[in-house]
Amino acid sequence: MSPPLTRHNRPRQVLDAIEAANAALDEGDRRAKYAKLAESPYRFFRGTNHLYWDDVWHDWRVALFGGLPETQTWLQGDAHVYNFGAYGHHDDAVRYGMDDFDDALVGDYQYDLWRLAISLVLDARENAGLSRKGLDKALAALLEAYLDELAAHGEGEPPEAVTLETAKGPLAPFLEKVARKESRAKMLAKWTALDEDGRGFAVEARPEKLARLPAHLASQLRKAVEEEYRGTLRGARAEAEEDHFRVKDLARRLDAGTGSLGLDRFYVLIEGGRDHEHDDVILDVKQQTPPEAWRLMNAAEKRDWRRAFAHEGARHAAAFAAIAEHPDIYLGWLHLGETVFSVRERSPFKEDFPTHKLDGAKPYRKLARQWGRILAREHLRGARALHADEPGRFARAVCARSEGRQDHFVAMVATLALSYADCVAQDHRTFVEARDG
């Protein structure tokens, strides 16, 4: 009798991993998430970060240009081109960069850079229709800009974020349009409504995005915002008068995200200031779970993790403060029972760059350079937060590993990105065929 075949094959691994990652979702959320994963290889990549980390956690190639304690920094943890976008908070200034740190952790810089490069290939194939030559040039632009930024600013402060005043290339008209079309008043008009009782969430007008909370949950959330959350704030906002945080309304946020779909998420409307009609603030309250790489840590690493962070709300806040150039002044956390949630302000200027509107390979390449520079700046800030006494340690280590071998570095990461993007497309087909079968 022939020995049985093992389950150690890629299709089975992919399907088993997706099933395990989504086992806790109810049937409706699982259906909605699987529908999003089926849309395209890039959407699939965005919603299966756990597959990426499973694949790269023990990848030997990390040793070629890093793999050292010195080449670790705070990582974004889910780097992809649509995790870059316009944002802006308390000062109402529009900026462009990364503004999502739910999967942030400390690790080797290459895990972020590889994932970003893979996403570039998937996005460029899907939205920009780049040729192989165009892809090669875009990848080279991304990777060279990353290394150049580390070399230029490793010992000093990295330059300011991309703003309305400093944006170049395709980002300039994009940020101008965001600044022109979006505002705090327009955000409130989109998500809330005024009646004789004051401002509240427009649940009836947006039933696909918002839902009322049952009374017991609304009461629990209100209490957590007005009591526990306030104690987690830092800086001037922690000293704000109590009325600033008076809760005016609460709602459940529906159908948000891809990888995070199915996690609890709420919007909370607080008083904010009283000087203007549009001083109200929307707090985004999002369930936090360990980043995908946490599953792959050994027991000692997990113990160290928990000694560093009492819970995932504290980890998210520490990462945000370390990496973000302009951390949200409303950044904090709260608990509902045993579940921890991050709290931050919903940005009035949140907008993704529409890469499908780029006209050809050259504008895409210019944008890729910006992505490389921005990721490098975030890694520089993250390294400074880890090693305040030796802020140049990380940049020196990475530059030393690539010195005289930059062409090799670009070729290795580009080959990895192109090949892994092919694997993602194959995994996507496996998933769609199994779902439709």
Buried (B, 14 or more C-beta within 10 A) or exposed (E): EEEEEEEEEEBEBBBEBBEEBBEEBEEEBBEBBBEBBBBBBBBBBBBBBBBBBBBBBEEEBBEBBBBBEBBBBBBBBBBBBBBBBBBBBBEEBBBBBBBBBBBBBBBBBBBBBBBBBBBBBBBBBBBBEBEEEBBBBBBBBBBBBBBBBBBBBBEEEBEEBBBBEBBEBBBBEBBEBBBEEBBBEEBBEEBBBEEEEEBBBBBEEBEEBBBBBEEEBBEBBBBBBBEBBBEBBEEEBEEBEEEBBBBBBBBBBBEEBBBBBBBBBBBBBBBBEEEEEBBBBBBBBBBBBBBBBBBBBEEEEBEEBEEEBEBBBBBBBBBBBBBBBBBBBBBBBBBBEEBBBBBBBBBBBBBEBEBEEBEEBBBBBBBBBBBBBBBBBBBBBBBBBBBEEEBBBBBBBBBEBBEEEBEEBBBBBBEBBBEBBBBBBBBBEBBBEEBEE
